[in-house]
Amino acid sequence: MRQGTKGFAGTGDTGTGQGGPAAGADGGARTGAGRVRAPARSGTRGREGDAVPGRDDAVRGEHTHSEPAAVLPRPRTPVQRSSVRGQVLAALRTALVTGDLRPGVVYSAPVLAERFGVSATPVREAMQQLALEGAVEVVPNRGFRVVERGDRELAELAEVRALIEVPMVLRLARTVPAERWAELRPLAEATIRAASSGCRATYAESDRAFHCAVLALAGNEQLVRIAEDLHRRAQWPLAGAAPGPLGRVGLVADAHQHTALLDALIAGDQDTVRSLLEEHFTGAV
């Protein structure tokens, strides 16, 4: 989320009234300077057929007061027209991990949309998804407030993750052959490279990929889905924590536990596997 997204056709309206901006494909009429304004009707259909909140809906996110001057850094890659909502959701999740979306701050869809160079509709839909996941909460007629979390919630998430992953990996250690574990070596080494960058968002992505690949060996898609959601929640910053990346030392130490775990799994050393897993979740970042 580092650079701009200029030239995105049919987007860029960032009005702050009750009728949120939308692209021309959403049924809006063009106004001056090539901008597009959607009609303020409840139940208007969006580009992909999803219902767009109307004037009477509680979830709006239109007002821009009480926001910091620099909302977010621009995305690293331009947002493309296809699957705009998914790309915006991924970018917002990254911003949560890095702390660019700060706990306790209210963000409006139009202001965020301006940063992405898209209409407010996909941003609002992405924020509503984050609300379902518990990352933000709706502030009627204002926007979305990033949830403030404390040490206790982080500890609880680590405990739940351990309750799910430790017994499952120990079970897999007794049944999965060494060559299957060896196939995960590139993913473990990728976490070390990501940790070396010092960027918490980059590391979180590679860390999640490794853990999901390990659990996928159980053949239980629901298990992987739940574990992935818990992992994502565990990455959100704490209230009062300094925004930005963690130090490289802590990330690299965490990443090296992945390769040590694979070594123990390949060797069939279950005592070491258990010890490494318990240490990994106790110090989870």
Protein Blocks (a to p, Z undefined) as FASTA:
>chain_A
ZZccehiahiaiacfbfbdcddfknopacdehhiacddddehiacfkopacddfklmblo
lafghiafblbdcdfbdcdfbhklmmmmmmmmmmmmnomacghiacdfklmmmmnopafk
lmmmmmmmmmmnopaccdehkbccdddddfklmmmmmmmmmmmmmmmmmmmmmmmcfklm
mmmmmmmmmmmmmmmnopaklmmmmmmmmmmmmmmmnopaklmmmmmmmmmmmmpccehi
agdjddfklmmmmmmmmmmmmmmmmnopaklmmmmmmmmmmmpZZ
